[in-house]
Amino acid sequence: MVVDPLGTVRDRLGDRPGLLWAIADREELAEARRALPVLANRRFRVDPSIRPLKETA
């Protein structure tokens, strides 16, 4: 399945396995980022060194 940045399904394979190609449009991606500025609204800095707590039994 090929889905655009706004969640619209653009193409999909049928019920059989196969290969589906798509070319990303940079302007469409930029427009989606302008319409849904989730990264600009992020409140916390992402720190890759932080690891989830291990569950204890």
N, C-alpha and C positions, 0 to 999 in steps of 0.2 A: 504494500500500500504506500502511496506517496501522499503526504499531507503537507499543505503549505504552512507558513509560520502562524497563520491565524486559525489553524485547525481544520481547514476545509480539505476534504479528500479530493485529490486531483486525478488519481488513477489508481487502479488496483488490479491485481491478478485475479483470475477466476478461481475455481475450486482446486485447480491442479498446481503443483509446484512450478516455479518458473523464475525468471529474472526480469526485473522491471527497472528501467533507467529513467532518471529525471535530471534536468539541468536547473540549478538554483539561480534565481534572478536576484541579483544584489539590490536592485531598487525596490523590489517587493519586500525583501528582508528589512531594508531600511525603513520602509513605510510601516511595516508591522512593529518595528521597534519604536517608531514615533507614536503609533496608536496605542501601544501597550508598553509603557516605559517601566517595566518591572525592575530592571537593573538600576535605574535612576532612583527608584523609590526604596531600594534596599536600605535597611537600617543598620545592619551589622556587617562588619568586615568579615570576609571568609578567610579563615586561618586553616590551611591544609595540615598543619601539625597537630590539630586537635583531633583526637580519636574518640569514638564512642566508648562509654563505660562498658566494661565486661559485666555480664549478668552473673549474679552469684546465686547458687542453689540453696 
